[in-house]
Amino acid sequence: MIDVAVSGATGRMGRTLGRLLGDAPDLRAIGGIAPDRPMEGSEAIGYPEIVDVGDAGPLLARAHAVIDFSAPDQVARLLDRYAGALAGRALLVGTTGLTDDLERALDAQAEGTAVLVASNFSLGMNLLLGLVEQAARALPADGYDIEVVETHHRLKEDAPSGTALSLAEAAARGRGQTLEASRRDGRSGRIGPRPTGEIGLHAVRGGGVAGEHQVRLLGEREQIALSHSAASRELFAEGAMVAARWLMDKPAGRYGMAQVLGFQP
């Protein structure tokens, strides 16, 4: 049995994960980490206990794997306070909006911990990332323009979504360019002609949409659309559980969902 601690246990993804872990034959939620306690009680959302980050040491000591769906500041606190406690465990991070400093901290943690970071744990989305990179590599930048459009629920705090950025990065990688040099977030006013190689990013927020992403490759005589729609947050929780099982026997290092799916060694 794999004992799992969930950081961000009281959030939308944490609650979904707690419910699904309760039905898993080989994974067990031993506790959650969150700055607040649920009014209905921790057991009602699938966790024997929920502790604050500052009190998480004993919980982490008992965990085989830690899955994080929290916020960048909570990830930073975990890494800063518990780098030693996390060593030798499987650490999966699904939190988006990570800063460059946090990425470097995760790289440092990966020297003694198997670390897997994904902006999206959906198996289908990670397949789409590979297809977008392949399409961008095959189609010339001076003949096809790329736009990434994402839609999420009204409560999502970051924009564009981490997944949209991953899709744009996949497109840039396929073209042999950097996203930093080609990124354009939205358009307004008299902006002039579209530069060759530009990759547009557009965020839509509203309702309770779990997540929709579309990558459009627009040519003069044809358009190609590659899209993914999530019907439920269970999709992401299930993918995180698949990744946790895969990561358990891996040596310390930094991993991604492409390796879980066998796209990369």
RODO-2510 file (C-alpha; in nm, 4 decimals, decimal comma):
residues 265
     n   res          X          Y          Z
     1     m     0,0000     0,0000     0,0000
     2     i     0,1296     0,3459    -0,0975
     3     d     0,0635     0,6033     0,1755
     4     v    -0,0126     0,9444     0,0248
     5     a    -0,0131     1,2923     0,1795
     6     v    -0,1979     1,5580    -0,0197
     7     s    -0,0951     1,9221    -0,0078
     8     g    -0,3877     2,1496    -0,0895
     9     a    -0,6324     1,8947     0,0513
    10     t    -0,9208     2,1369     0,1022
    11     g    -0,9141     2,2832    -0,2499
    12     r    -1,1144     2,1601    -0,5454
    13     m    -0,8498     1,9168    -0,6650
    14     g    -0,7577     1,8090    -0,3121
    15     r    -1,1165     1,7148    -0,2345
    16     t    -1,1495     1,5230    -0,5597
    17     l    -0,8260     1,3385    -0,4927
    18     g    -0,9306     1,2540    -0,1365
    19     r    -1,2508     1,0956    -0,2639
    20     l    -1,0773     0,8877    -0,5321
    21     l    -0,7955     0,7743    -0,3041
    22     g    -1,0625     0,6268    -0,0779
    23     d    -1,1583     0,3859    -0,3570
    24     a    -0,8058     0,2982    -0,4750
    25     p    -0,6874    -0,0552    -0,3920
    26     d    -0,3194     0,0371    -0,3696
    27     l    -0,3131     0,4038    -0,2640
    28     r    -0,4199     0,5391     0,0757
    29     a    -0,4662     0,8991     0,1882
    30     i    -0,3013     0,9280     0,5296
    31     g    -0,3584     1,3021     0,5669
    32     g    -0,3854     1,6400     0,4040
    33     i    -0,1974     1,9681     0,4294
    34     a    -0,3889     2,2958     0,4087
    35     p    -0,4051     2,6328     0,5849
    36     d    -0,7715     2,5793     0,6707
    37     r    -0,9841     2,2967     0,8086
    38     p    -1,3013     2,1970     0,6208
    39     m    -1,6191     2,2813     0,8087
    40     e    -1,7589     1,9346     0,7440
    41     g    -1,4507     1,7677     0,8947
    42     s    -1,1424     1,6128     0,7355
    43     e    -1,2831     1,2585     0,7186
    44     a    -1,5798     1,3832     0,5173
    45     i    -1,3444     1,4775     0,2323
    46     g    -1,1299     1,1643     0,2555
    47     y    -0,8498     1,2502     0,5006
    48     p    -0,7925     1,1117     0,8529
    49     e    -0,6368     1,4456     0,9448
    50     i    -0,5575     1,7828     0,7906
    51     v    -0,2646     1,9850     0,9244
    52     d    -0,1084     2,3208     0,8479
    53     v     0,2225     2,3330     0,6605
    54     g     0,4008     2,4237     0,9819
    55     d     0,2791     2,1018     1,1475
    56     a     0,3263     1,8682     0,8498
    57     g     0,6546     1,7052     0,9573
    58     p     0,5082     1,3921     1,1243
    59     l     0,2662     1,3407     0,8333
    60     l     0,5425     1,3644     0,5733
    61     a     0,7551     1,1220     0,7745
    62     r     0,4837     0,8561     0,7297
    63     a     0,4131     0,9249     0,3611
    64     h     0,5565     0,7342     0,0672
    65     a     0,4301     0,9951    -0,1806
    66     v     0,3264     1,3603    -0,1589
    67     i     0,0861     1,5037    -0,4170
    68     d     0,0552     1,8813    -0,4284
    69     f    -0,2414     2,0731    -0,5699
    70     s    -0,2082     2,3863    -0,3598
    71     a    -0,0618     2,7276    -0,4440
    72     p     0,2907     2,8485    -0,5232
    73     d     0,3432     2,9928    -0,1747
    74     q     0,2514     2,6612    -0,0103
    75     v     0,4872     2,4722    -0,2422
    76     a     0,7616     2,7169    -0,1427
    77     r     0,6939     2,6609     0,2289
    78     l     0,7018     2,2829     0,1871
    79     l     1,0324     2,2878     0,0015
    80     d     1,1912     2,5406     0,2352
    81     r     1,0872     2,3691     0,5585
    82     y     1,0830     2,0001     0,4665
    83     a     1,3511     1,9416     0,2025
    84     g     1,5040     1,6728     0,4231
    85     a     1,1723     1,5067     0,5069
    86     l     1,0810     1,4885     0,1377
    87     a     1,4081     1,3208     0,0409
    88     g     1,3593     0,9630    -0,0719
    89     r     0,9890     1,0102    -0,1309
    90     a     0,7882     1,0632    -0,4481
    91     l     0,6855     1,4269    -0,4875
    92     l     0,4239     1,5177    -0,7500
    93     v     0,3424     1,8848    -0,8078
    94     g     0,0334     1,9863    -1,0042
    95     t     0,0276     2,3456    -0,8835
    96     t     0,0560     2,5993    -1,1649
    97     g     0,1969     2,9507    -1,1711
    98     l     0,5340     2,8391    -1,0339
    99     t     0,7995     3,1090    -1,0303
   100     d     1,1523     3,0678    -1,1634
   101     d     1,2747     3,0530    -0,8025
   102     l     1,0337     2,7682    -0,7296
   103     e     1,1443     2,5811    -1,0399
   104     r     1,5037     2,6085    -0,9193
   105     a     1,4000     2,4893    -0,5731
   106     l     1,2291     2,1870    -0,7286
   107     d     1,5442     2,1130    -0,9292
   108     a     1,7427     2,1241    -0,6056
   109     q     1,4902     1,8958    -0,4318
   110     a     1,5188     1,6504    -0,7207
   111     e     1,8811     1,5835    -0,6268
   112     g     1,7504     1,3636    -0,3447
   113     t     1,3844     1,3110    -0,4356
   114     a     1,1914     1,1723    -0,7313
   115     v     1,0066     1,4882    -0,8414
   116     l     0,7381     1,5001    -1,1103
   117     v     0,5939     1,8385    -1,2076
   118     a     0,2999     1,8673    -1,4475
   119     s     0,0762     2,1581    -1,5363
   120     n    -0,1906     1,9006    -1,6220
   121     f    -0,2090     1,5344    -1,5149
   122     s    -0,4653     1,4351    -1,7783
   123     l    -0,3296     1,1517    -1,9919
   124     g    -0,5125     1,2889    -2,2963
   125     m    -0,3730     1,6379    -2,2475
   126     n    -0,0205     1,5067    -2,2273
   127     l    -0,0800     1,3208    -2,5531
   128     l    -0,2013     1,6521    -2,7009
   129     l     0,1220     1,8241    -2,5950
   130     g     0,3171     1,5779    -2,8077
   131     l     0,0851     1,6263    -3,1044
   132     v     0,1142     2,0064    -3,0836
   133     e     0,4928     1,9904    -3,0847
   134     q     0,4861     1,7535    -3,3830
   135     a     0,2432     1,9745    -3,5769
   136     a     0,4446     2,2899    -3,5094
   137     r     0,7595     2,1144    -3,6284
   138     a     0,5937     1,9945    -3,9483
   139     l     0,4199     2,3180    -4,0521
   140     p     0,6294     2,6252    -4,1476
   141     a     0,5980     2,9300    -3,9246
   142     d     0,5652     3,1642    -4,2234
   143     g     0,2626     2,9698    -4,3483
   144     y     0,0776     2,8801    -4,0279
   145     d    -0,0012     3,1009    -3,7289
   146     i    -0,0518     2,9438    -3,3855
   147     e    -0,3072     3,0551    -3,1276
   148     v    -0,3786     2,8888    -2,7905
   149     v    -0,7203     2,9517    -2,6323
   150     e    -0,8136     2,8226    -2,2871
   151     t    -1,1344     2,8387    -2,0814
   152     h    -1,1665     2,7768    -1,7076
   153     h    -1,4101     2,8349    -1,4216
   154     r    -1,4501     3,1801    -1,2748
   155     l    -1,2504     3,0968    -0,9593
   156     k    -0,9244     3,0088    -1,1322
   157     e    -0,6616     3,2571    -1,0180
   158     d    -0,3829     3,2333    -1,2783
   159     a    -0,4035     3,3220    -1,6465
   160     p    -0,3089     3,1938    -1,8907
   161     s    -0,3416     2,8496    -1,7365
   162     g    -0,0314     2,6438    -1,6768
   163     t    -0,1572     2,3969    -1,9341
   164     a    -0,2000     2,6711    -2,1960
   165     l     0,1585     2,7784    -2,1329
   166     s     0,2739     2,4170    -2,1684
   167     l     0,0921     2,3915    -2,5012
   168     a     0,2498     2,7169    -2,6207
   169     e     0,5908     2,5938    -2,5061
   170     a     0,5373     2,2701    -2,6984
   171     a     0,4572     2,4716    -3,0112
   172     a     0,7637     2,6914    -2,9643
   173     r     0,9809     2,3861    -2,9059
   174     g     0,8523     2,2280    -3,2259
   175     r     0,9533     2,5420    -3,4153
   176     g     1,2946     2,5588    -3,2531
   177     q     1,2232     2,8904    -3,0826
   178     t     1,1599     3,0079    -2,7271
   179     l     0,8168     3,0989    -2,5979
   180     e     0,9624     3,4055    -2,4297
   181     a     1,0634     3,5454    -2,7680
   182     s     0,7369     3,4630    -2,9476
   183     r     0,4606     3,4925    -2,6859
   184     r     0,1696     3,7377    -2,7184
   185     d    -0,0992     3,7474    -2,4477
   186     g    -0,4230     3,8716    -2,6036
   187     r    -0,4559     4,1639    -2,8428
   188     s    -0,6124     4,5067    -2,8143
   189     g    -0,5971     4,8303    -3,0127
   190     r    -0,3968     4,9011    -3,3259
   191     i    -0,1299     4,6352    -3,2968
   192     g    -0,0182     4,6152    -3,6589
   193     p     0,0384     4,3009    -3,8675
   194     r     0,0957     3,9724    -3,6881
   195     p     0,4700     3,8901    -3,6703
   196     t     0,5844     3,5608    -3,8216
   197     g     0,6328     3,2999    -3,5531
   198     e     0,4186     3,4718    -3,2907
   199     i     0,2272     3,2383    -3,0560
   200     g    -0,0920     3,3891    -2,9164
   201     l    -0,2366     3,3046    -2,5748
   202     h    -0,5957     3,3852    -2,4744
   203     a    -0,7710     3,3146    -2,1434
   204     v    -1,1492     3,2928    -2,0969
   205     r    -1,2986     3,2747    -1,7458
   206     g    -1,6543     3,1936    -1,6473
   207     g    -1,8986     2,9461    -1,4996
   208     g    -1,7784     2,6128    -1,3704
   209     v    -1,5727     2,4943    -1,6686
   210     a    -1,3204     2,2331    -1,5516
   211     g    -1,0853     2,3087    -1,8384
   212     e    -1,0916     2,3494    -2,2160
   213     h    -0,7869     2,4087    -2,4371
   214     q    -0,7579     2,4553    -2,8110
   215     v    -0,4499     2,5049    -3,0266
   216     r    -0,5284     2,6499    -3,3693
   217     l    -0,2822     2,6409    -3,6584
   218     l    -0,4139     2,8865    -3,9155
   219     g    -0,2933     2,8843    -4,2748
   220     e    -0,4095     3,0823    -4,5761
   221     r    -0,6130     2,7931    -4,7170
   222     e    -0,6706     2,5630    -4,4213
   223     q    -0,7002     2,5564    -4,0450
   224     i    -0,6097     2,2804    -3,8043
   225     a    -0,7527     2,2668    -3,4515
   226     l    -0,6189     2,0402    -3,1781
   227     s    -0,8316     2,0497    -2,8655
   228     h    -0,8969     1,8904    -2,5285
   229     s    -1,1973     1,9255    -2,3001
   230     a    -1,2062     1,8040    -1,9399
   231     a    -1,5494     1,6901    -1,8266
   232     s    -1,4524     1,6520    -1,4605
   233     r    -1,1661     1,7206    -1,2181
   234     e    -1,1580     1,3455    -1,1556
   235     l    -0,9658     1,3252    -1,4826
   236     f    -0,6713     1,5155    -1,3329
   237     a    -0,6838     1,3297    -1,0013
   238     e    -0,6828     0,9934    -1,1786
   239     g    -0,3805     1,0999    -1,3840
   240     a    -0,1976     1,2086    -1,0684
   241     m    -0,2626     0,8673    -0,9167
   242     v    -0,1244     0,6949    -1,2283
   243     a     0,1832     0,9184    -1,2080
   244     a     0,2288     0,8462    -0,8354
   245     r     0,2343     0,4715    -0,8981
   246     w     0,4872     0,5194    -1,1789
   247     l     0,7115     0,7475    -0,9729
   248     m     0,7356     0,5234    -0,6668
   249     d     1,0265     0,3098    -0,7900
   250     k     1,2161     0,5841    -0,9706
   251     p     1,5509     0,7216    -0,8491
   252     a     1,5929     1,0834    -0,7469
   253     g     1,5540     1,3209    -1,0414
   254     r     1,3150     1,5465    -1,2274
   255     y     1,0407     1,3775    -1,4319
   256     g     0,7402     1,4715    -1,6463
   257     m     0,4201     1,3150    -1,7724
   258     a     0,5799     1,2434    -2,1112
   259     q     0,7944     0,9857    -1,9342
   260     v     0,4941     0,8376    -1,7524
   261     l     0,3273     0,7860    -2,0912
   262     g     0,6464     0,6497    -2,2500
   263     f     0,7036     0,9397    -2,4919
   264     q     1,0460     1,0091    -2,3426
   265     p     1,2995     0,7790    -2,1726
***
